[in-house]
Amino acid sequence: MINFDTYSFAGKRAIVRVDFNVPLDKAFNVTDDNRIRAALPTIKKILSDGGSAILMSHLGRPKDGPEEKFSLKHILPTLSKHLGVEVKFAPDCIGAEAVQLSSALKPGEVLLLENLRFYKEEEKGDEGFAQKLANLADVYVNDAFGTAHRAHASTTIIAKFFPQNKMFGYLIQSELNGLEKVLHKPQKPYTAVLGGAKVSTKITIIENLMDKVDNLIIGGGMMFTFIKAQGGKIGSSMVEDDKLDMALDIMAKAKQKGVNILLPVDTVIADSFSNEANSKVVRVDDIPEGWLGLDIAQDSVEQFSKVIENSKTILWNGPMGVFEMPKFAEGTKQVAKAMARATANGAFSLVGGGDSVAAINSLGLADEVSYVSTGGGALLEYLENGDLPGIKAVRE
Ligand code: AMP
């Protein structure tokens, strides 16, 4: 495996898969440039070595060829400003003009290719299309973790055209370093905190973690499937009735493997799914009919926090309650704070998967945990399988 950091890009043209899938307003201004800023260290390293960079990305979900609102040209001003370089643009990601523009690149120059998904071949993982992209450059750098779970042309297939010259950029490298600490070399005690809506979407992760963790904390909507499976009264709370056996099975397996499963003991219930609902705290297995549990309550928070604070490795995916409503965000907030305290005491904490990242950001605690994954679906798949097509393609 080539180490991106020590590799010299002098005189080389590097084609870099970045994630510039950023939100745009109606006038096509970038409204959140986090993903662009996150890619800068990788691009700048290539340029400062004396190389040139050809950047490729998708933007949105174009259905049938080019669409103005999905053109990557809209991000040029933001990208040029951050890089301090006038970025050139290829209005078609393949074809004669892209070839001409990329071969004319001088050291320190940057070319942005038009949206890859204007070609169906991108998502199909078409080899011919991947080869046309590959022909534009000497070296391939993948730095888009969020799409590494897709075997698309630019994220996976292209790697085969660079058998000796493929590598990860800084972003993917730091994701992999973080994941290594929770999947392969966790310091013990190791606690996984899982929440979110459904147990069915997390089952493979739970099974994979069962061999690694000491404690498994379960909150969020999915806790009620466990509570009901054990005979508890859950009122009108979210539940997956066809997964009750699965929940019991998980509990049995945990017992067998010596994993300590922690379920909430109390819950904040509401008489409707609304921030304005009437609410009160009850035991988690004694919810009156017509009421629904929307957060974990104080006794649960205390139990969970104690375990989290005594851990050396913590993985968190999925909110403890309906954190989007302030009235039911407290459980998620307290768990995040316990993670922050554990981190301050030397634990390694990783937060990942769409909603948990949104939660930790909205609580302003992102800087107080060790690592916040940008992965979303890619992170969840990595936790399930321990690998991703885009990662494997570069490692092989
Ligand atoms: P997930 O994408 O599976 O991580 O689920 C995240 C969603 O689960 C968030 O939108 C939360 O509002 C929701 N959620 C968490 N706790 C509950 C609950 N007790 N009842 C209903 N939805 C919940």
Residues whose N, C-alpha, C, O or C-beta is under 5 A from the ligand:
A	BS01	AMP	G195 G196 A197 K198 G220 G221 M238 G293 L294 D295 G318 P319 M320 G321 V322 F323 D355
